[in-house]
Structure formats: structure tokens, C-alpha cells
Amino acid sequence: MKIYKDIQEFQVVNYAVVTVGTFDGLHTGHQKIIKKMTVLAKENKGETIVVTFDPHPRLVIYSNSKTLKFINIQKRKFKMLEQLGIDHLIIIPFTKEFARTSSEDFIRKYLIEKIKTKKLIIGYDHHFGSNREGNFEKLSGLGKKYGFEIVEIPAQYIENIPVSSTKIRNALIEGNIRKANAMLGYEYSITGIVVEGNKIGRIIGFPTANIEIADHFKLIAARGVYACKIEWRGKIYYGMGNIGIRPTIGINGLVTEVHIFDFDEDIYGEEITIYFIDRIRDERKFESLEELKKQLIKDRETVSELLKFT
């Protein structure tokens, strides 16, 4: 996949099949759009193009942007787009000035003059342009005016609920990992660098890898204990993770950590990815480290049983 941070560098391709959006989470609905794009491009000997924005429009438009969190960091999203078969990714700088661009001006200036779009693939609730006035009806009219076809992809449903990035974010905040993963079509994950902790886990027989997350816009799921898979240097391991403040030992600040089963490697300074399978309980305070250890033994049994079926 070729990535362009300046649209002027993009060279026109044969039969451009295009979609536009931020694609937070790249969930099952997004995946349906991209699958349709790849099919249409193949049928017409064309190429697929995703147009996205940086920073995320909500960070520019809304004053409460510091509270906004996203399902995937940019690096992860770009990697997934490539794996899904996208040929070109165009990143348009999003500014307050750009936010005032109408849907027609955007279509004309970017999708027609720069990209020569033949087909524009959109989701069922897609809107863009100033004040989100570019809906399906408006885009259909512009398609006729400028000579490209609009293809609308219907909603994807999980448990009779239409999938959306907002619903996934809410599920993660609530700790409903199974629901979030079902809508994502893959496992929610956190990637970070292993850093030194207070080593209390090692004292009670449950050493953990504490990870530092570089992207402060990354959405962290609800506090609690989780069944997890862990990726390190291309290999998959199993374990149980914790997101929380570790009230038993009085640590300040939110910590993401994971105890990797049957593992005894020095991985300080290494990057790992934790994939969250299920949430098994709330985080809670214990009267002593011994009581915490007893609960962790039970947690390991619960997690081991759950992971047998993954």
C-alpha cells in the first residue's frame, strides 16, 4: 500500500475505486466497504484508494477534544488497511479551514480533479463536508453531475444492533469485550513498550509486564481482569491482563499489565501487543497480598479454561 501525506504526490490510476472516512476501529461495517472496493477494482482492472484525515476531524472541530479516545492507533489502522488489500492511502491534513469545505467542493477538488474517481463506496450513514451535509442523496446528485457512481453499503448487524465505531467505544468503556470484538470482527488490542513496575507481582508469584502506551488518544477498555493473548516478536502467548489502579498495593494512575503464562523472558524495552478476549471480573481491593494471590490463582484457572476455546 502506498501512503501519501500530500495529495499532490498521488498519480492518477486506472479506474479509481474510492472511499472516504476516518475508519476508527476498522470494524465489520468498514471491512464490508473495503471488500466491495476490492471486488469492484478487480472487475474493472482498477485500484482501491482510501482518503482519510489527520488529525481526526473531531479533534479539530470540538472543544472537548482532549477527552476523545479512539479504538485504534494510526499505525495499527494503516497496517490493517494494507492487510485488507487497499492499494493507496491518501491522508489529507484536517484544519479548521478545511472543515468549512462543502461536500461538492471536496468532491470536485479532491475526488474528481486529483483522483479521477470512478466509483465512491460509502457506508449507510455516511456524511461529509461542512456541517456533514454530504449525505447519500446529495452525493448521488454530485455523482451524476461529475460522472462517478455512488455505491452504498448497508449496515452490518451484531445481535440486531447496527455496528458503529461509537457503539464499539461504548462497549469497551463498559468492559463488554465480547460485544466489542464481535462488532470489530477481530480482538481489541493494546500495543506498548514493556517498562519496569514495582515488581509486587513477582513477589507473589505472578510477575507482570507493565506497558507504556505512546498514543494518549488510544481508548483503554474498562478496569478489570481479562483473558488475553500476547504477541511478542511474532509469537503468540497466553495470559491474563489487568487494567486498573491496583488498589491493594496503593498505586496511583491507571496501569495496563499482563501476566504471561509459562513465560520467563526479559522483555523490558520490548514492544508487545495484548489482545483482549474476555473480561472475567472487576478490579477490587484485597485485605492483603496473600488474599490477592489466592484470587489470582482462581483467575488463572478461569482464564486458562476460557482460552481453551479460543
N, C-alpha and C positions, 0 to 999 in steps of 0.2 A: 504494500500500500504506500502510495506517495502522499506526503503531507506538505501542504502549502500554508505558510503563515502570511503570505501576501498573494492575493488572488491574481495579481499581475503576472505571477510566475506560472500560472496554470496555462497549459497548452490545450487548445480545443481538441476533443477526441471524437471519434466516430460514434454517433448515436448515444448521447449522454442521458443516462437514467439517473435522476437526482432525487434526493430527499433533503429536507432542511429541519434542523432541530437541535436541542441540547442533549437529548437521549440520556438523561440521568438514570443509571441502572441498567440500561440496555435490556429491558425486560422482555417478556414473551411477545408483547404487542410490538415493540421495536423490532424484535427478531423477525416477526412476520413481515414487516415492511421491507427489511433488508433481504429476506428470502425472495420476496416478489421482485425486488430490484434485480437481483442476480439472475432470476429466470428471464425477465424481460430483456436484460442486457445480452444474455446468451442467445435468445431468439433473434435479436436484431444485430448481432455481432457488434454490440456496443460495450460501454464501460460504465461502472457504477461510481457515483460521486455523492459523498455526504458533505453538506455545508453546515458548519456549526459555528459557535461563537465563543470568544474568550475575552474577558471573564464571562461567567454565566450572566445572562440578562438580568436576573433578579438581584444580583449583587450591585448592579448599576442603577436600576430603576427604584428599588425600595430602600427606604432609610434604615430599616431594621436588618440590613444585610449581614451584620455581624452575627446574627442568630441563625442564619441559614446554614444548613448542612446538606451534603449530597451523598448519595449511595456509593458512588464510585469515584476514586480519584482519577484525574485526567489520564495518567499513564495507563491505568487499568482499562479505561474506556477505549482508548486508542488501540490497545492490544486486542481487545475483543472485536472491534470493528474490522481489524485486519483478519482475524481468525474467521469472521463471518463472511469474508470474501469481498470486502469493499476495495475498489481499485484506487480511489482518490479521496483524500480528506482535505477540505478547504476550511481554514479557520479564519473567520472574519473578526477583527477587533471590535468589541461592543462598547460603544461610548454613549453618553447622553445625547450627543448629536445624532449618532446612528439610530438611536431609539426613536427618533422623530421621523424616520424614513417610512413612507407609506408602503403598503403591500405592493402596489403597482410599480412604484419606483424601484423597489427591491427586485421585483420580477424582471423589470426591463434592464436595470443596470447590471445586475449580477447574473441572474439565471439565463437571460437571453443574450445580452451583449458580450458577457465574459465567458459563459459556459456553453451557450447554444443548446439549451435543454430541449430534449425531445419528449421525455415523459417525466412528470413530477409525481412522486409517490408520497402520500400523506396518510396520517392516522385519522381515525374517525372524528377526533375532537381537535384537530389541528387548527391553530390560528397563528398568524404572524403579521408583522408590520405594526406601525404606530397604533397604539390602543387595541392591538390584536384584532384589527378589522379585516384581516385576510382570512375569511372562512372558506368553506368548500364552494359555496355559491359564487363568492367573489372571485376565487381562483379559477373556477370553471369559465367564467366570463373572460378573464385575462388569458386563459389558455386559448380560447377561440381567437382572441384579438392578436396574440403573439405567436400562434402556431405551435403550441405544445399540448400534450394530453395530460389530464389530471387522473390519477388512479387513487381511489380512496380505499384504505384497508379497514375492515370492520373491527370493532372492539374484540379483544380476547377476554374470555371469562374464566375465572377460577372460583369455584364454589358460588356460581351465579353472580359474581361481582366483576364488573369490568376492570381490567388491570390498568393501573396508572402508577406513575412514579410517586405521587402523593400518597396513595394507599399503601405502597411498599414502605415508604418512610414512616408512616404511622404504625405499621405492623412492627417495624424494627424498634421504634420508640417504646411500643407496648411489650416488647420481648417475644412477640409471636414469630419466631424464626421460621417455623414450618410454613406458615402462611406467606411470609415474605419470600422464602425460597421458591415456593410454588409459583408465585407471580413472576419472580425473576427468571425462572427456568434454569437456575443454577444456584450454588450456595453463596450466600452473603459472606464476604471475607474482609479481613483487615490485614494490611501489609505494613511492616515496620522493621526497625533495627532493634536487635536484642541489646538491652542495656542492663547494667548492674542494678539489682534491687537491694533489699535489706537482708536477703538470704534466710528469712524466717522459714520459708517453705522447705529449704534444705535441712534445717534443724529437725523438723517433724516428719521428714521422710517424703516430702512432696516438693522437690525443687521445681521452680517455675522459670520460664523465660519471660521476662518483662519486656514489652516492646514500646518503642518510641515511634509515634506516628507523625511523619513530617508535615502532612497536609492538614491544617487545622480546620478545613472545611469538610473533612470526612465525617459522615454521620456514624456515631458509635451507638450500637444497639443498647437495649436496656440493661441495667445492672443485673447480675445473676451469674449462675454457673451453667456452663454449656458443654455439650458433647461436640468435639471438634476433630477436624483433620488438619494436619500441619504440613506445609510444603517447605522443604529446605534443600537447596541445591538440586532441585529437580526431583527429589524423592518425597513420597507421602508417608507420614507417620500419623499416629492416632493419640488422642489425649483429651484432657478436659480443661476448658478455659474459664477464666473469671474476668468479668468486667465489674469494677466497683471501687470502693474506697477502703476495703479491708478493715471493717470496724473493730474486729477482735484485737488487732495489733495497733490500732490508732494511727493509721497512715493518712495524711492529708492529700487530697487530689484524687482524681479518677485514674485508675490503673487498668491496663489490659495485659493479662498474663496467661500463660498456658503451661500446664504440666504435661510433658510428652511421655507417653508410656514406654517403658523399656528403652530408655534413651540416656546416654551418658557422654555427650559430646560437649566440648567447649565452643559455644556459638556466640559469645559476646562479640558485638560489632557486625554480626551477620544479619542479612535480611531474611525474614521468614514471612510466610502468609498463613494466617489462621482462617480456616473455613468453618463456619458455624452450622452445625447440623440440627441441634435441638437445644432448647433451654430446659434444664432439669429442675431448677429451684431458684428462689430469690436469694440474694445475698443477705446474710444476717450475722448478728454479733453473738459470739460464744463466750461462755464464762471463763474459759481457759484455752491454752494452746492444745491441751490434751483433748478437750471436747471438740475443738476444731479438727484435730487429727482423726478422731472417731467418725466425724461426719464426712471427711474427705475419703476415708476408706469406703464408706457407703456410696459416696458419689462415684468413686472409681468403678464400683460394681455396677451401678446404674448405667454409667456411660459405656462401659465395656459391653453390656447387654444390648444397649441401643445401637452401638456401632457394628454389631454382628450383622445387622440388616441393611447396612449402607452399601 
